[in-house]
Amino acid sequence: MRYVNDDKNQYATNIANAGLTVTRTKLHVLSVFYGTEEPRLSAANVYKQLSKSNVAISLSTVYKVLNHFTQAG
């Protein structure tokens, strides 16, 4: 998945500010949320969008990342 460096930096800042470790996987998942206008996305929708962008990720990993985001607030 491609995004502008400024976007990547902002995503990384948001993840770090939430007290989480910044990882490529978290950046990819967060980019899906910033890149959509849908008010709600399921883990399956995130997974499908990442798969279409040729990001190698499993559905269980998407669930884990979303769980980390939820726990962090």
N, C-alpha and C positions, 0 to 999 in steps of 0.2 A: 504494500500500500504506500502510495506516495503522498506526502504532504509537505508544505512549505516549511523551511527551517524555523520560521517564526512560530508557526503552529506547533511544531514539535517542541520547541522551547516552552511554549505556554502550557502544553499538555504535561510536560515534565514538571514544570513549576506547580501545577495543580495537584499532581500526584504526590510530589514531595511535601507540599503544604498540608496534605491530608495525613502525613506521617507514614507514608508508604514508600517502599523502595521503588525507584523508577526502573522499569524493565521495558524491553521492546514489546513484549506481549501486552503489558498494561497500556503502553502508548497506542498500540493498534486498536485495542478494544475501546479506549477513550475516544480515539479519532472517529469511530463509527458514530458515537453519540453526538459529537460536535458536527459531524457531517450529514446529519439527517434532520428533517423537520418534523418527523413523527414524534408525537408526545410520549409514546411508550414503545419500548423495544424489548422483545423477549431475548433470552440467551440464544435461542435458535435463530432469530433474525440477525443478531450480531454475528453468529457463526456463519450464516449464509453469506452475509455481506463481506466478511473477511475472506471466505473461501472464493468468492467471485473475484476478489482482488489478489488471488494467489498467495494469501498469507497462510502459511502452514500452522494450523492451530486445531486443537480438538474441541469438541463441544464441552467436554468436562473441564478443560482449561478455561474456556469462556465463563463457565459457571463459577470456577474458583476465583477468577479475577473479579467478577461481579460481586461475589461474596466479600472479597477484600474491600472493594469500593463501598459496599453497604455498611460493613463494620466500621470503616473509617469515617463514615458520615458523608 
